[in-house]
Amino acid sequence: MKKLTIYTDGASRGNPGLAACAWLILDGCEVLEAESAGAGENTNNFAEYTALINALRSAKKYCTAEETEIDVYSDSELMIRQVTGQYAVRASALKPLYAEVKRLAESYASVSYTHVPRENPYVSSCDWMCNQALDMLKKREEEQCSLPKPVCNPVGIVHSPFVEKGSAPKQGRHLNAESTLEIFPEFAEAIGGLSAGDDIFVLCWFDRAERVVLRTKSGRNPEGEPRGVFSTRSPARPNPISLTLVKLLEIDGTKLRVRGLEMYDGTPVLDIKPYYADIDSPDA
């Protein structure tokens, strides 16, 4: 039976405040993984659970879970006593994290939990990694605050048959449906040069999408593992901007009738760009 050892730590500056977590995965004396990650604006306890969850997920890369025993060590007395059943989980924010720890633990042959003091050298290493991560996150926050905020005003609005949530297809061309882009009068001159029959890119703002999702399952592989949203076409992403190639069917003043757009009725239009085969499909 294989055995791995996990050490974790979590920290929050403000409690709640900017939070980070860190973990070590060892096989005997060999360190297999030493990682840290941000944990959002949360409490110390939230960060401690996040570290344990990340470690239990990552440990599967180094073993066959059902044939592996895991020994977990942490200086969080609360978390250790909760996952061992000595304390009840009362904080609503911790309940789903506790449930995820239990779910992940079930995939291993066994998981034991032990509380150790902060002075433990491995926990101290995790603590150092947490603080390094927090310093980096703080610096990133300061840099972001110093950047000019982009201003993007809609140039029009979508009129489409997709009104109810869930009615729009994943890709507009799958239904071959028609929609109308109503361009606002102040942007009417920008339409000049477009012609019926053109292929155009329409950029819209997914105004009903979530903006806090960073990982999701790909529509092309719904049974696969969650991926970073930058590798998917999911509407849920930090800046929910859509890019859709459509066929321009007709221009009637400031109204553009198009085929192949999957936007909900009332979606803001941000921009329109022409499709150039030699640039956009150079290898086709």
C-alpha positions as CSV (number, residue, x, y, z in Angstrom):
1,M,0.0,0.0,0.0
2,K,1.5,3.4,-1.0
3,K,1.6,6.2,1.5
4,L,1.7,9.9,0.9
5,T,2.0,12.8,3.4
6,I,0.3,16.1,3.1
7,Y,1.1,19.3,5.0
8,T,-1.2,22.4,4.6
9,D,-1.6,25.9,5.7
10,G,-3.9,28.9,5.0
11,A,-3.6,32.6,5.8
12,S,-5.8,35.6,5.6
13,R,-4.7,39.2,6.1
14,G,-7.8,40.8,7.7
15,N,-9.7,37.6,8.5
16,P,-11.7,38.0,6.3
17,G,-9.3,39.6,3.9
18,L,-6.9,38.7,1.1
19,A,-6.3,35.0,1.6
20,A,-3.9,32.3,0.3
21,C,-3.2,28.7,0.9
22,A,-0.2,26.3,0.5
23,W,0.5,22.6,0.6
24,L,3.3,20.1,0.4
25,I,2.9,16.5,-0.8
26,L,5.6,14.1,0.2
27,D,6.5,10.5,-0.6
28,G,8.6,9.6,2.4
29,C,11.3,12.4,2.5
30,E,10.8,13.3,-1.2
31,V,8.8,16.4,-1.8
32,L,6.5,15.7,-4.8
33,E,4.7,19.0,-4.8
34,A,5.1,22.4,-3.1
35,E,2.3,24.8,-4.3
36,S,0.4,27.8,-3.2
37,A,-2.7,29.6,-4.5
38,G,-4.9,32.5,-3.8
39,A,-8.1,31.9,-1.9
40,G,-10.0,35.2,-2.7
41,E,-11.3,37.5,0.0
42,N,-12.0,35.0,2.8
43,T,-11.2,33.9,6.3
44,N,-8.2,31.9,7.7
45,N,-10.5,28.8,8.1
46,F,-11.7,29.1,4.5
47,A,-8.0,29.2,3.3
48,E,-7.1,26.2,5.5
49,Y,-9.9,24.1,3.9
50,T,-8.9,25.3,0.4
51,A,-5.3,24.2,1.0
52,L,-6.5,20.7,2.0
53,I,-8.9,20.4,-0.9
54,N,-6.2,21.4,-3.4
55,A,-3.7,19.0,-1.8
56,L,-6.1,16.0,-1.9
57,R,-6.9,16.8,-5.6
58,S,-3.3,17.1,-6.5
59,A,-2.1,14.0,-4.7
60,K,-4.0,11.9,-7.3
61,K,-1.4,12.8,-9.8
62,Y,1.2,10.8,-7.9
63,C,-0.6,7.7,-7.0
64,T,-3.5,5.3,-7.6
65,A,-5.9,6.8,-5.1
66,E,-7.7,3.6,-4.0
67,E,-4.3,2.0,-3.3
68,T,-2.9,4.9,-1.3
69,E,-3.1,6.0,2.3
70,I,-2.8,9.7,3.0
71,D,-1.6,11.3,6.2
72,V,-2.6,14.9,6.6
73,Y,-0.9,17.4,9.0
74,S,-2.1,20.9,9.6
75,D,-1.8,23.5,12.4
76,S,-5.5,24.4,12.0
77,E,-7.0,22.8,15.1
78,L,-10.5,23.8,14.0
79,M,-10.3,22.1,10.6
80,I,-8.6,19.0,11.9
81,R,-11.2,18.5,14.6
82,Q,-14.0,19.1,12.2
83,V,-12.9,16.6,9.6
84,T,-12.3,14.0,12.3
85,G,-15.8,14.6,13.7
86,Q,-14.8,16.1,17.0
87,Y,-16.3,19.5,16.1
88,A,-19.5,20.3,14.2
89,V,-19.2,22.5,11.1
90,R,-21.4,25.5,11.9
91,A,-20.1,28.2,9.5
92,S,-22.2,28.1,6.3
93,A,-19.1,29.1,4.2
94,L,-17.2,26.0,5.4
95,K,-19.9,23.4,5.0
96,P,-19.4,22.9,1.2
97,L,-15.7,22.8,1.7
98,Y,-16.0,20.2,4.4
99,A,-18.3,18.2,2.1
100,E,-15.7,18.4,-0.7
101,V,-12.9,17.2,1.7
102,K,-15.0,14.2,2.7
103,R,-15.8,13.5,-1.0
104,L,-12.2,13.6,-2.0
105,A,-11.1,11.5,1.0
106,E,-13.4,8.7,0.0
107,S,-11.4,8.0,-3.2
108,Y,-8.3,7.1,-1.2
109,A,-7.8,3.8,0.7
110,S,-7.6,5.9,3.9
111,V,-7.0,9.5,5.0
112,S,-5.8,10.4,8.6
113,Y,-5.7,13.9,10.0
114,T,-3.3,15.2,12.7
115,H,-2.9,18.6,14.3
116,V,0.6,19.8,14.6
117,P,2.0,23.1,15.9
118,R,2.9,25.9,13.6
119,E,6.6,25.3,14.5
120,N,6.5,22.0,12.5
121,P,9.1,22.6,9.8
122,Y,6.9,21.5,7.0
123,V,4.0,23.6,8.2
124,S,6.4,26.5,8.6
125,S,7.3,26.0,4.9
126,C,3.7,26.2,4.0
127,D,3.2,29.3,6.1
128,W,6.2,30.9,4.2
129,M,4.6,30.0,0.9
130,C,1.3,31.5,2.0
131,N,2.9,34.8,2.8
132,Q,4.9,34.8,-0.4
133,A,1.6,34.3,-2.3
134,L,-0.1,37.0,-0.3
135,D,2.7,39.4,-1.0
136,M,2.4,38.6,-4.7
137,L,-1.4,39.0,-4.7
138,K,-1.1,42.3,-2.9
139,K,1.4,43.6,-5.4
140,R,-0.9,42.4,-8.2
141,E,-3.9,44.2,-6.6
142,E,-1.9,47.4,-6.4
143,E,-0.8,47.1,-10.0
144,Q,-4.3,46.5,-11.1
145,C,-5.5,49.6,-9.2
146,S,-2.9,51.7,-11.0
147,L,-4.0,50.6,-14.5
148,P,-6.5,52.8,-16.4
149,K,-10.0,51.3,-16.3
150,P,-11.2,50.4,-19.8
151,V,-14.5,52.0,-20.9
152,C,-16.6,50.1,-23.3
153,N,-20.0,51.5,-24.4
154,P,-22.4,49.4,-26.4
155,V,-22.9,50.3,-30.1
156,G,-26.2,48.5,-30.4
157,I,-28.5,45.8,-29.1
158,V,-29.5,42.3,-30.3
159,H,-33.1,41.4,-31.2
160,S,-33.3,37.6,-31.4
161,P,-35.8,34.8,-30.9
162,F,-33.9,33.6,-27.8
163,V,-35.8,35.1,-24.9
164,E,-36.0,32.4,-22.2
165,K,-32.9,31.3,-20.3
166,G,-31.5,28.2,-21.9
167,S,-33.2,28.8,-25.3
168,A,-30.0,30.0,-27.1
169,P,-27.9,27.3,-28.8
170,K,-24.2,26.8,-27.8
171,Q,-23.3,28.0,-31.4
172,G,-25.7,30.0,-33.5
173,R,-25.0,28.2,-36.7
174,H,-26.4,25.0,-35.2
175,L,-29.9,26.4,-35.5
176,N,-29.3,28.7,-38.5
177,A,-31.6,31.3,-36.7
178,E,-31.8,34.9,-37.8
179,S,-31.3,37.9,-35.5
180,T,-31.2,41.7,-35.9
181,L,-28.5,44.0,-34.7
182,E,-30.0,47.4,-34.0
183,I,-27.1,49.9,-34.2
184,F,-27.6,53.0,-32.2
185,P,-28.1,56.2,-34.3
186,E,-24.9,57.9,-33.1
187,F,-22.9,55.0,-34.7
188,A,-24.8,54.8,-38.0
189,E,-21.8,56.1,-40.0
190,A,-19.7,53.1,-38.8
191,I,-21.9,50.8,-40.9
192,G,-20.6,52.2,-44.2
193,G,-18.6,49.7,-46.2
194,L,-20.6,46.6,-45.0
195,S,-22.7,44.8,-47.6
196,A,-25.3,42.0,-47.6
197,G,-23.6,38.7,-48.0
198,D,-20.5,39.7,-45.9
199,D,-19.2,37.4,-43.2
200,I,-18.7,39.5,-40.1
201,F,-17.6,39.0,-36.5
202,V,-20.1,40.3,-33.9
203,L,-18.7,41.1,-30.4
204,C,-21.3,41.1,-27.7
205,W,-21.4,41.4,-23.9
206,F,-22.8,38.4,-22.1
207,D,-24.7,40.6,-19.6
208,R,-26.4,37.6,-17.9
209,A,-23.2,35.5,-17.5
210,E,-21.3,34.9,-14.3
211,R,-18.0,36.8,-14.0
212,V,-16.3,34.9,-11.1
213,V,-16.0,31.5,-12.9
214,L,-12.4,30.6,-13.8
215,R,-12.7,26.9,-14.4
216,T,-15.6,25.1,-16.2
217,K,-16.2,22.0,-18.3
218,S,-15.8,22.4,-22.1
219,G,-18.9,22.2,-24.2
220,R,-16.8,20.0,-26.6
221,N,-16.0,17.5,-23.8
222,P,-18.7,17.8,-21.1
223,E,-17.6,14.6,-19.4
224,G,-14.0,15.8,-19.0
225,E,-12.3,17.6,-16.2
226,P,-12.9,21.3,-15.6
227,R,-10.6,23.6,-17.6
228,G,-9.6,27.2,-17.4
229,V,-12.2,29.3,-19.1
230,F,-9.6,30.8,-21.4
231,S,-9.5,27.4,-23.1
232,T,-13.3,27.2,-23.5
233,R,-16.1,29.2,-25.3
234,S,-18.1,29.4,-22.0
235,P,-20.0,32.7,-21.5
236,A,-19.0,32.6,-17.9
237,R,-15.6,34.3,-17.6
238,P,-14.0,37.4,-16.0
239,N,-14.9,39.6,-19.0
240,P,-17.8,37.9,-20.7
241,I,-17.2,39.1,-24.3
242,S,-18.5,36.9,-27.1
243,L,-17.1,36.6,-30.6
244,T,-19.4,35.1,-33.2
245,L,-18.9,34.8,-37.0
246,V,-22.3,35.4,-38.7
247,K,-23.6,36.0,-42.2
248,L,-24.9,39.5,-42.9
249,L,-28.1,39.1,-44.8
250,E,-29.6,42.6,-45.1
251,I,-28.9,46.2,-44.1
252,D,-31.9,48.3,-43.5
253,G,-30.8,51.7,-42.2
254,T,-29.2,51.0,-38.8
255,K,-30.6,47.4,-38.6
256,L,-28.4,44.5,-39.7
257,R,-30.2,41.2,-40.2
258,V,-27.8,38.3,-39.6
259,R,-27.8,34.5,-39.5
260,G,-25.9,32.4,-36.9
261,L,-25.9,34.6,-33.8
262,E,-26.6,32.8,-30.5
263,M,-27.2,35.8,-28.3
264,Y,-30.2,36.3,-26.1
265,D,-32.7,39.1,-27.0
266,G,-31.5,42.4,-25.5
267,T,-27.8,41.5,-25.5
268,P,-25.5,44.6,-25.9
269,V,-23.4,44.7,-29.0
270,L,-19.9,46.0,-28.5
271,D,-18.4,45.9,-31.9
272,I,-18.5,44.5,-35.5
273,K,-15.5,43.5,-37.5
274,P,-15.1,42.1,-41.0
275,Y,-14.0,38.5,-41.6
276,Y,-10.9,38.2,-43.8
277,A,-10.2,34.6,-44.9
278,D,-6.5,35.2,-45.5
279,I,-6.1,36.6,-42.0
280,D,-8.7,34.7,-39.9
281,S,-8.3,31.3,-41.7
282,P,-4.8,31.3,-43.2
283,D,-4.4,27.5,-43.1
284,A,-7.9,26.7,-44.4
